[in-house]
Amino acid sequence: TLMHAIMPDFANNPDTSALRSNKYLAQEALAQYGMPAIRQEKVEPATLSVDMLKNFQFPVYCKPVHGLATMGGFRAENPQEVVDTMRRLSEE
């Protein structure tokens, strides 16, 4: 990468780029190394159902895999709210 050519001592490792841009992968890596990580479940809005969320403890906070800060994130009080909000956001 350009950063490695210019300042190799300060460049991020390209092998871990996905961990920096994908919130799901970052949490999985933390857990893999025995570090504190959030409980998470990766779901697709098109296939998500209320039944899939029956074992979750509510409220939950949902956020997209990619994105900055809290953009696209939301708190849900129940399974139906998760399903409805995720479907609405996926259509925007």
Secondary structure, DSSP 8 states (H G I E B T S, - for coil): -HHHHH-TTT---GGGHHHHH-HHHHHHHHHHTT----------TTT--GGGGTT--SSEEE--SS-STTTT-EEESSHHHHHHHHHHHHH-
